[in-house]
């Protein structure tokens, strides 16, 4: 199979191809949860997933590409759980503010990182990659995050919502770097994120 397959969008894959891809990313999530992302090897992922090593490289051009896809899947699962819980509570409650909804979401995200810091390290590792396939994956994840944040900021003018999302996302990203490198505690990281969210969304 040619390397063009690497660029094939997920939407064009067959059911069996999607299943193999899912097994690979789920194996990465399991390994990262257990031992962290730094020393993960493609061969280990292939063995854990039951997908041949050569086949793994047909879906992911590099280890960094696979790590990025696994990170996107883990974050997507987290987002879906949070949004589902919000819907189960009846969506926006009377008296809810935009600030409270967004703050609730980012605080849940930080608690997920607190439960398994290995995924905070995975996020930092992936964000630092210059691999073009990683860039594509992160761009797709960014679009998904933007849709979620826009839903939480429903009714907020674009000229306010866009810079607010940038400020919150940047604070979260820098916070994860500081926390995972030991330059800040988790408490400090959470406090900074809360303060920035309240600042940019005050009175909303």
C-alpha positions in Angstrom: 0.0 0.0 0.0 1.4 3.4 -0.9 2.1 6.1 1.6 -0.9 8.0 0.3 -2.9 5.8 2.6 -1.5 7.8 5.5 -3.4 10.9 4.3 -6.7 9.0 3.8 -9.3 10.7 6.0 -10.9 8.5 8.6 -14.3 9.1 7.0 -13.3 7.1 4.0 -12.0 4.0 5.9 -13.9 0.7 5.9 -15.3 -0.7 9.1 -12.4 -3.1 9.4 -9.9 -0.4 8.9 -11.6 1.8 11.5 -11.5 -1.1 13.9 -7.8 -1.7 13.4 -7.2 2.0 13.9 -9.3 2.0 17.1 -7.3 -0.9 18.5 -4.0 0.9 17.9 -5.1 4.1 19.6 -6.8 2.3 22.5 -3.6 0.3 23.0 -1.6 3.6 23.2 -4.1 4.9 25.8 -3.7 1.8 27.9 0.1 2.0 27.7 0.3 5.7 28.4 -2.0 5.2 31.4 0.2 2.6 32.8 3.8 3.8 32.0 3.6 7.2 30.4 4.2 8.3 26.8 8.0 8.9 26.7 9.3 5.4 26.1 6.4 4.0 24.1 7.4 1.9 21.1 5.4 1.0 18.0 6.2 -2.6 18.4 4.8 -2.6 21.9 1.6 -1.0 20.6 1.3 -3.6 17.8 1.7 -6.4 20.2 -0.8 -5.0 22.7 -3.4 -4.2 19.9 -3.0 -7.4 18.0 -2.3 -5.4 14.8 0.8 -6.3 12.8 3.6 -3.8 13.1 3.7 -3.2 9.3 -0.1 -2.6 9.3 0.3 -0.1 12.1 2.6 2.0 10.0 0.0 2.0 7.2 -2.3 3.8 9.5 0.2 6.0 11.3 3.3 7.4 9.6 5.3 7.7 12.8 5.1 7.1 16.6 4.4 10.8 17.0 1.4 10.5 14.7 0.0 7.6 16.6 0.5 9.4 19.9 -1.3 12.4 18.6 -4.2 10.3 17.4 -4.4 8.5 20.8 -4.3 11.9 22.6 -7.1 13.2 20.4 -9.2 10.1 21.1 -8.6 10.3 24.8 -9.5 14.0 24.9 -12.6 13.4 22.6 -13.8 10.7 25.0 -13.4 13.2 27.9 -15.3 15.9 26.1 -18.1 13.6 25.1 -18.5 12.5 28.8 -18.7 16.0 30.1 -21.1 17.2 27.4 -23.3 14.1 28.0 -23.4 14.8 31.7 -24.4 18.4 30.9 -27.2 17.2 28.7 -28.4 14.7 31.3 -28.7 17.5 33.8 -31.0 19.3 31.3 -28.4 21.4 29.6 -28.2 25.0 30.8 -29.8 25.5 34.1 -31.7 28.6 35.2 -29.3 31.1 36.5 -26.3 29.5 34.7 -23.8 31.9 33.3 -21.5 31.4 30.4 -18.6 31.8 32.8 -19.9 29.0 35.1 -20.4 26.6 32.2 -17.0 27.1 30.7 -15.3 27.0 34.1 -17.1 23.8 34.9 -15.8 22.3 31.7 -12.2 23.3 32.1 -12.2 22.2 35.8 -13.4 18.8 34.8 -10.6 18.6 32.3 -8.1 19.5 34.9 -9.5 16.8 37.3 -9.0 14.2 34.5 -5.4 15.2 34.2 -5.1 15.1 38.0 -6.4 11.5 38.0 -3.8 10.5 35.4 -0.9 12.9 35.0 0.5 10.7 32.2 -2.0 12.2 29.8 -0.9 15.7 30.7 2.6 14.6 29.8 1.2 13.1 26.6 -0.5 16.4 25.7 2.8 18.4 26.2 4.8 15.8 24.2 2.4 15.9 21.3 2.1 19.7 21.2 5.9 20.0 21.0 6.1 17.8 17.9 7.0 19.2 14.5 5.6 16.1 12.7 3.2 17.3 9.9 0.8 14.4 10.6 0.7 15.5 14.3 -0.1 19.1 13.1 -3.0 17.8 11.1 -4.3 15.8 14.0 -4.0 18.7 16.4 -5.7 21.0 13.9 -8.7 18.6 13.8 -8.8 18.4 17.5 -8.6 22.2 17.8 -11.7 22.5 15.5 -13.6 20.0 17.8 -12.6 22.0 20.9 -13.7 25.2 19.2 -17.2 23.7 18.5 -17.5 22.6 22.2 -16.4 26.0 23.5 -18.8 27.8 21.1 -21.6 25.7 22.4 -20.7 26.5 26.0 -20.5 30.2 25.0 -23.8 30.2 23.1 -25.0 33.8 22.6 -21.6 35.4 23.2 -20.4 37.7 20.3 -17.6 36.3 18.2 -15.4 39.3 19.1 -15.5 38.2 22.7 -15.7 34.4 22.3 -12.7 34.0 20.0 -10.1 35.8 22.2 -11.7 34.3 25.4 -11.1 30.8 23.9 -7.6 31.7 22.9 -6.8 33.0 26.4 -8.3 29.9 28.2 -6.6 27.5 25.8 -3.2 29.2 26.1 -3.4 29.2 29.9 -4.3 25.6 30.0 -1.5 24.7 27.6 1.2 26.7 29.5 -0.2 25.4 32.8 0.3 21.7 31.7 3.9 22.5 30.7 4.6 24.2 34.0 3.0 21.4 36.0 4.5 18.5 34.1 8.0 20.0 34.3 7.8 20.8 38.0 7.7 24.6 37.7 4.2 24.9 39.2 2.0 22.8 41.3 -1.3 21.4 40.2 -3.1 23.8 42.6 -1.3 26.8 41.1 -2.2 25.6 37.6 -5.8 25.2 38.5 -6.0 28.6 40.2 -4.4 30.3 37.2 -6.9 28.7 34.8 -9.8 29.6 37.0 -8.7 33.2 37.3 -8.2 33.7 33.6 -11.5 32.1 32.8 -13.3 34.4 35.2 -11.4 37.4 33.9 -12.2 36.9 30.2 -15.8 35.8 30.8 -16.7 38.1 33.6 -20.3 39.3 33.6 -21.2 36.7 30.9 
